Amino acid sequence: MFRLKSTLTALTFAAMMGATALSPLAAQELPGEGTTVNMARATWDTGWFTGEIYKQLLEELGYTVNGPTTLDNPPFYQAVSQGDIDFWVDGWFPLHNTYKPVFEGTAEIRGAVAEGGALEGYLVDKASVEKFNIKTLDDFKREEVKKAFDRDGDGKADLVACPPGWGCEINIEHHLDAYELRDHVNPIKASYSASMADAVAAHEDGQPILFYTWTPNWTVNELKPGEDVMWIEVPRIDLPEASADLADAATVADVEGCVANPCKLGFPANDIVPVGNSEFLKENPAVGKLFEVVSVPLADVFAQNSLMNDGASSEEDLKKQAAEWIENNRSSVDGWLEEAKAAASEG
């Protein structure tokens, strides 16, 4: 295939061929031309990098992308089911299984950003694990442990938890009841980034810290499991009713920096996945195919999250970081785009 170099050449070529429109092959090159996509992203900024990668890939396919609009889980799943939002790439399953009744039949999971490596759990600074012999959340019922981790003076150990509306909030709240921790642990539900920044500062001052986190996340770059902090276990696996059948996936082997192996994390290991409106995906097979073939290594997300935490966190920084990742992975990216174009031509 050759490329036309100028408008004049293109017009001459069209006249010679008796054509009045682009050839089917040329049309296939930009399957999203003339189509506007409404994109969302989650409130946790650790997923914004991957979202921006997908946005720029869609733009390379010719789509105009509105947003992304930042939404909590409940409004996103409602909006995507109604077609007000077309997709996001921040689905966490099975963590988000509780939202399936909202969107089943009108929206769907398609492909995966990262499979299996998205872990969740509770971590404690390594010095305190060794000093107090902390193994599970049950150890926070001990008076000397509660006192050491009580930073606000309410008599309870402070836990950096999840803001309202996040999927992890459901599991943490369930754990506080299931393990009878209400009188012993105080969940901090303010801005996660701000709360974790405070915890990191406390750790640097030599104070004990207890926090929930997930991977990928800048926290495990800043506080490295096995070196600075340790994953601790839950006393036993006890999940909310909506995810109770996933109990086996909440114990994970070979978790680096866990106090035990296998590690009873208390949260099923998750896939991070795109979720799109079904009608939208049907009308745009190039998007569906792109979702099926794209993946982003967790190590690359860790690295970007660390840059973001160090201050490179503006929207312009985000766009630049995603663009650089795309160019550094251009051979894979071009293959994905060709598959998406082929799906459009077949559709």
HELIX and SHEET records of a PDB file:
HELIX    1   1 THR A    7  MET A   17  1                                  11    
HELIX    2   2 PRO A   24  GLU A   29  1                                   6    
HELIX    3   3 ASP A   45  GLY A   47  5                                   3    
HELIX    4   4 TRP A   48  GLU A   60  1                                  13    
HELIX    5   5 ASN A   73  GLN A   82  1                                  10    
HELIX    6   6 LEU A   95  TYR A   99  5                                   5    
HELIX    7   7 LYS A  100  PHE A  103  1                                   4    
HELIX    8   8 LYS A  126  PHE A  132  1                                   7    
HELIX    9   9 LEU A  137  LYS A  141  5                                   5    
HELIX   10  10 GLU A  143  PHE A  149  1                                   7    
HELIX   11  11 GLY A  167  ALA A  178  1                                  12    
HELIX   12  12 TYR A  192  GLU A  204  1                                  13    
HELIX   13  13 THR A  219  GLU A  222  1                                   4    
HELIX   14  14 GLU A  241  ALA A  250  5                                  10    
HELIX   15  15 SER A  278  GLU A  283  1                                   6    
HELIX   16  16 PRO A  285  VAL A  293  1                                   9    
HELIX   17  17 LEU A  298  ASN A  309  1                                  12    
HELIX   18  18 GLU A  315  ASN A  328  1                                  14    
HELIX   19  19 ARG A  330  GLU A  346  1                                  17    
SHEET    1   A 2 THR A  36  ALA A  42  0                                        
SHEET    2   A 2 THR A  64  LEU A  71  1                                        
SHEET    1   B 3 PHE A  87  PHE A  93  0                                        
SHEET    2   B 3 ASN A 270  ASN A 277 -1                                        
SHEET    3   B 3 ALA A 107  ILE A 109 -1                                        
SHEET    1   C 3 PHE A  87  PHE A  93  0                                        
SHEET    2   C 3 ASN A 270  ASN A 277 -1                                        
SHEET    3   C 3 ALA A 114  ALA A 118 -1                                        
SHEET    1   D 3 LEU A 210  TRP A 214  0                                        
SHEET    2   D 3 GLU A 120  ASP A 125 -1                                        
SHEET    3   D 3 VAL A 229  ILE A 232 -1                                        
SHEET    1   E 2 ALA A 157  VAL A 160  0                                        
SHEET    2   E 2 VAL A 185  ILE A 188  1                                        
SHEET    1   F 2 THR A 251  VAL A 252  0                                        
SHEET    2   F 2 CYS A 263  LYS A 264 -1                                        
END                                                                             
